[in-house]
Amino acid sequence: MSNNAGRAAVTDLRVAFAGLALKNPVLAASGTFGYGVEFEDVVALDRIGGFIVKGLSREPMAGNPPPRLWETAAGMLNSIGLQNIGARAFVEEKLPRLRQMRNIVVIANVFGYTREDYEAAIQVLNEGEGIAAYELNVSCPNTRHGGITFGSDPRLLDEVVAAAKRVSRRPLIVKLSPNVTSIAEMARVAEAAGADVLSLVNTFVAMAIDPETRRPRIAHVTAGLSGPAIKPIALRMVYEAAHAVDLPVIGMGGISTASDVIEFMLAGAVAVEVGTANFWDPRATENIVRELEQWCAEHNVEKIADLIGAMKSD
């Protein structure tokens, strides 16, 4: 009798986009996983699809003053202010350690407040080895255009994506803001400007007030809402974006279980990013991969890539 008798078939969890091959579709989202090195003793990094490092700018940034985090009924408000060590320090201090880790995929998130900021940060990162792709955070205010965010104005979005694409030596993922009238329109703008992949959604602008003190819970007053509360809206936006463009789409927004991953993939996502769940469970990404293997086995899914965009509409 074969040693494999009675043993369930192992699902092929591999996915690919923009020339990148991932062992599974689960990525750790930017801003929730540090620079990766902080998690190497907590998470088996070679078990997850990859991770996106916290946003990197051309110069180091201290971020916003506290309080800058607040737990909501079904999620989290954050106004960290994109605190980071800067692109140069990442290349010199963090990347060498990441290169020593085998079989991991590292994606660098990049942001700026002018088009030149994005270009300068990417040019520095181009010098580093071991980065698989760039994720462009376009939910930042353009200081030269009255604080209008790049991701909410079609013209500014086109400008920054095109500029980043010109200098980038790696695939360019554009992380779209949900704070727009039409996510499909912004997806098409990013595609036309040269994006290789889209990721969405970033956080929703929100706020909370302490009724006792009558003061805002966040020093900056408004903050970004993430977590399970935004999942249904994020799922809808991923569906709309995936059906508006021919680009691969990475979905995110409130993902904390294997079933959440399946939902986003059925809506059209080729991969997902897990964010807020990492704060209440630092091993969330690894646990979700394990759950995903079990879910696929129970549902007789041979290749998880077959689920991409496979939602039934009848």
C-alpha positions as CSV (number, residue, x, y, z in Angstrom):
1,M,0.0,0.0,0.0
2,S,1.3,3.5,-0.8
3,N,2.5,5.6,2.0
4,N,0.3,8.4,0.6
5,A,-2.9,6.4,1.0
6,G,-5.6,8.4,2.7
7,R,-3.5,11.5,2.8
8,A,-5.1,14.7,1.6
9,A,-3.6,16.4,-1.4
10,V,-1.5,19.4,-0.6
11,T,-2.9,22.6,-2.1
12,D,-0.6,24.7,-4.3
13,L,-0.7,28.1,-2.6
14,R,1.7,29.8,-5.0
15,V,0.7,33.1,-6.7
16,A,2.6,35.4,-9.0
17,F,2.4,39.0,-10.2
18,A,4.7,41.4,-12.0
19,G,7.4,38.8,-12.3
20,L,7.4,38.1,-8.6
21,A,6.7,34.5,-7.4
22,L,5.2,34.1,-3.9
23,K,4.9,30.8,-2.0
24,N,1.5,31.9,-0.8
25,P,-0.7,35.0,-1.2
26,V,-0.3,36.3,2.4
27,L,1.8,39.5,2.8
28,A,2.3,41.5,6.0
29,A,1.2,45.1,5.4
30,S,3.4,48.2,5.6
31,G,3.3,50.0,8.9
32,T,2.4,46.9,10.9
33,F,5.6,44.8,10.5
34,G,8.4,47.2,11.1
35,Y,11.3,46.6,8.9
36,G,10.9,42.8,9.0
37,V,13.9,42.2,11.2
38,E,11.9,42.9,14.3
39,F,9.7,39.9,13.6
40,E,12.3,37.3,12.7
41,D,12.2,35.8,16.2
42,V,8.4,35.9,16.3
43,V,7.2,34.8,12.8
44,A,8.7,32.2,10.5
45,L,9.3,34.8,7.7
46,D,9.9,32.1,5.2
47,R,6.4,30.7,5.7
48,I,4.5,33.8,4.6
49,G,4.3,35.2,1.1
50,G,6.4,38.3,2.0
51,F,6.2,41.6,3.8
52,I,6.1,45.3,3.1
53,V,8.4,47.4,5.3
54,K,7.1,50.5,6.9
55,G,7.0,53.6,4.7
56,L,10.4,55.0,3.7
57,S,11.0,58.7,2.9
58,R,14.0,60.5,1.4
59,E,14.9,61.7,4.9
60,P,14.2,60.3,8.4
61,M,10.9,61.4,10.0
62,A,9.9,61.6,13.7
63,G,6.2,61.2,13.0
64,N,3.3,62.8,14.8
65,P,3.1,63.6,18.5
66,P,1.1,61.3,20.8
67,P,-1.6,60.2,21.4
68,R,-1.6,58.7,17.9
69,L,-3.3,55.3,18.4
70,W,-6.8,54.5,19.5
71,E,-8.7,51.2,19.5
72,T,-12.2,51.4,18.1
73,A,-15.1,49.0,18.4
74,A,-14.0,47.0,15.4
75,G,-10.6,48.3,14.4
76,M,-8.0,50.9,15.1
77,L,-7.3,54.6,14.5
78,N,-3.7,55.5,13.8
79,S,-1.9,58.7,13.1
80,I,1.7,57.6,13.4
81,G,2.8,60.2,10.8
82,L,4.9,57.8,8.8
83,Q,7.7,57.8,11.3
84,N,10.8,56.1,9.7
85,I,14.5,56.0,9.6
86,G,14.7,57.1,5.9
87,A,15.6,55.3,2.8
88,R,19.4,55.6,3.2
89,A,19.4,54.1,6.7
90,F,17.2,51.3,5.6
91,V,19.6,50.3,2.8
92,E,22.6,50.5,5.0
93,E,21.3,49.3,8.4
94,K,18.3,47.0,7.8
95,L,18.7,45.5,4.3
96,P,22.0,43.7,4.9
97,R,20.3,41.7,7.7
98,L,17.2,41.0,5.5
99,R,19.5,39.7,2.7
100,Q,20.9,37.1,5.2
101,M,17.4,35.6,5.5
102,R,16.7,33.0,2.8
103,N,13.5,32.5,0.9
104,I,11.8,35.8,1.8
105,V,10.2,38.5,-0.3
106,V,10.8,42.1,0.8
107,I,8.8,45.0,-0.6
108,A,9.7,48.6,0.2
109,N,6.9,51.0,0.8
110,V,7.8,54.6,-0.4
111,F,6.1,57.9,0.3
112,G,6.8,61.6,-0.1
113,Y,5.2,65.1,0.0
114,T,6.4,66.2,-3.5
115,R,7.1,64.2,-6.7
116,E,10.8,64.8,-6.1
117,D,10.5,63.2,-2.7
118,Y,9.3,59.9,-4.2
119,E,12.0,60.0,-6.9
120,A,14.8,60.6,-4.4
121,A,13.7,57.8,-2.1
122,I,13.4,55.3,-4.9
123,Q,16.8,56.3,-6.3
124,V,18.4,55.5,-3.0
125,L,16.5,52.2,-2.7
126,N,17.6,51.3,-6.2
127,E,21.1,51.0,-4.8
128,G,20.1,48.2,-2.3
129,E,20.0,44.5,-3.2
130,G,17.3,42.2,-2.0
131,I,14.2,44.4,-2.6
132,A,11.6,42.7,-4.7
133,A,9.4,45.7,-5.5
134,Y,8.3,49.1,-4.4
135,E,4.8,50.0,-3.0
136,L,4.0,53.6,-3.6
137,N,1.9,55.2,-0.8
138,V,0.0,57.9,-2.6
139,S,-2.2,58.8,0.4
140,C,0.1,61.7,1.3
141,P,-0.6,65.4,1.0
142,N,1.2,67.2,-1.8
143,T,2.7,70.2,-0.1
144,R,3.1,72.0,-3.4
145,H,-0.6,71.8,-4.2
146,G,-2.3,73.0,-1.0
147,G,-2.2,69.7,0.8
148,I,-4.3,67.7,-1.7
149,T,-3.4,64.1,-1.4
150,F,-1.8,62.5,-4.5
151,G,-4.2,59.6,-4.3
152,S,-7.4,61.7,-4.4
153,D,-6.6,63.8,-7.4
154,P,-6.3,62.1,-10.8
155,R,-3.8,64.6,-12.2
156,L,-1.5,64.3,-9.2
157,L,-1.8,60.6,-9.1
158,D,-0.8,60.4,-12.7
159,E,2.2,62.7,-12.1
160,V,3.6,60.8,-9.1
161,V,3.2,57.3,-10.6
162,A,4.7,58.3,-13.9
163,A,7.7,60.0,-12.1
164,A,8.2,56.9,-9.8
165,K,8.0,54.6,-12.8
166,R,10.7,56.5,-14.7
167,V,13.3,56.1,-11.9
168,S,12.3,52.7,-10.6
169,R,14.4,49.6,-11.3
170,R,11.9,47.3,-9.8
171,P,8.1,46.5,-10.2
172,L,5.9,49.3,-9.0
173,I,2.9,48.6,-6.8
174,V,0.6,51.7,-6.3
175,K,-1.3,51.6,-3.0
176,L,-4.6,53.4,-3.6
177,S,-6.5,55.6,-1.1
178,P,-10.1,54.7,-0.5
179,N,-11.0,58.3,0.2
180,V,-12.1,59.0,-3.4
181,T,-15.3,59.2,-5.3
182,S,-14.5,56.4,-7.8
183,I,-11.8,53.8,-7.0
184,A,-12.2,52.4,-10.5
185,E,-11.2,55.8,-12.0
186,M,-8.1,56.1,-9.8
187,A,-7.2,52.5,-10.7
188,R,-7.3,53.3,-14.4
189,V,-5.2,56.5,-13.9
190,A,-2.5,54.5,-12.0
191,E,-2.6,51.8,-14.8
192,A,-2.2,54.4,-17.5
193,A,0.7,56.1,-15.7
194,G,2.7,52.9,-15.6
195,A,1.8,51.0,-12.4
196,D,2.7,47.3,-12.6
197,V,0.4,46.3,-9.7
198,L,-2.3,48.0,-7.5
199,S,-2.8,47.5,-3.8
200,L,-5.8,48.7,-1.9
201,V,-7.2,49.9,0.3
202,N,-5.2,52.2,2.5
203,T,-6.9,53.5,5.7
204,F,-10.1,55.6,5.8
205,V,-10.0,59.1,7.2
206,A,-11.8,59.0,10.6
207,M,-11.7,60.4,14.1
208,A,-12.8,59.8,17.7
209,I,-13.6,62.2,20.6
210,D,-13.4,61.7,24.3
211,P,-16.8,62.8,25.6
212,E,-15.5,63.4,29.1
213,T,-12.7,65.8,28.2
214,R,-14.3,66.9,24.9
215,R,-10.9,66.5,23.2
216,P,-10.0,64.4,20.2
217,R,-8.6,60.9,21.0
218,I,-5.8,61.6,18.5
219,A,-3.5,64.6,18.8
220,H,-3.7,65.1,15.0
221,V,-7.5,65.1,15.4
222,T,-8.1,62.8,12.3
223,A,-6.5,59.5,11.7
224,G,-6.6,56.4,9.5
225,L,-9.2,53.7,10.3
226,S,-8.2,50.1,9.7
227,G,-9.3,46.7,10.9
228,P,-12.4,44.5,10.6
229,A,-14.7,47.6,10.4
230,I,-13.5,48.5,6.9
231,K,-13.5,45.0,5.4
232,P,-16.8,45.1,3.6
233,I,-16.0,48.4,2.0
234,A,-12.5,47.4,1.1
235,L,-13.7,44.2,-0.5
236,R,-16.1,46.2,-2.6
237,M,-13.4,48.5,-3.7
238,V,-11.0,45.7,-4.6
239,Y,-13.7,44.1,-6.7
240,E,-14.3,47.4,-8.5
241,A,-10.6,48.0,-9.1
242,A,-9.9,44.5,-10.3
243,H,-12.7,44.8,-12.8
244,A,-11.6,48.2,-14.0
245,V,-8.0,47.4,-15.0
246,D,-5.9,44.6,-16.4
247,L,-3.3,44.9,-13.6
248,P,-2.9,42.4,-10.7
249,V,-4.5,43.7,-7.6
250,I,-3.4,43.1,-4.0
251,G,-6.3,43.4,-1.5
252,M,-6.3,44.6,2.1
253,G,-8.6,45.9,4.7
254,G,-9.6,44.0,7.9
255,I,-8.2,40.7,6.9
256,S,-7.7,38.4,9.9
257,T,-8.8,34.9,8.9
258,A,-8.3,32.5,6.0
259,S,-11.9,33.1,4.9
260,D,-11.2,36.8,4.6
261,V,-8.3,35.9,2.2
262,I,-10.6,33.7,0.1
263,E,-13.2,36.5,-0.1
264,F,-10.6,39.0,-1.4
265,M,-9.2,36.5,-3.9
266,L,-12.7,35.7,-5.2
267,A,-13.3,39.5,-5.6
268,G,-10.2,39.6,-7.9
269,A,-7.2,40.0,-5.6
270,V,-4.1,38.0,-6.6
271,A,-2.7,38.4,-3.0
272,V,-3.6,40.1,0.2
273,E,-1.9,42.2,2.9
274,V,-2.6,41.6,6.6
275,G,-2.3,44.7,8.7
276,T,-4.1,45.5,11.9
277,A,-4.4,41.8,12.9
278,N,-0.6,41.9,13.4
279,F,-1.1,44.2,16.4
280,W,-3.3,41.9,18.4
281,D,-1.5,38.7,17.1
282,P,2.1,39.2,16.0
283,R,1.9,35.8,14.3
284,A,-1.3,36.5,12.5
285,T,0.2,36.2,9.0
286,E,1.8,32.8,9.7
287,N,-1.4,31.6,11.4
288,I,-3.5,32.7,8.4
289,V,-1.2,30.7,6.0
290,R,-1.8,27.6,8.2
291,E,-5.6,28.2,8.2
292,L,-5.5,28.8,4.4
293,E,-3.8,25.4,3.8
294,Q,-6.6,23.7,5.9
295,W,-9.4,25.7,4.3
296,C,-8.2,24.7,0.8
297,A,-7.8,21.1,1.8
298,E,-11.3,21.0,3.2
299,H,-12.8,22.6,0.1
300,N,-10.7,20.5,-2.4
301,V,-8.9,23.5,-3.8
302,E,-5.9,22.2,-5.8
303,K,-4.5,25.6,-6.8
304,I,-5.3,28.7,-4.8
305,A,-4.6,30.8,-7.9
306,D,-7.8,29.3,-9.5
307,L,-9.8,31.3,-7.0
308,I,-8.7,34.7,-8.2
309,G,-11.7,36.5,-9.6
310,A,-13.8,33.4,-9.4
311,M,-16.8,34.8,-7.5
312,K,-20.1,33.5,-9.0
313,S,-22.6,36.2,-10.0
314,D,-25.6,34.0,-10.9
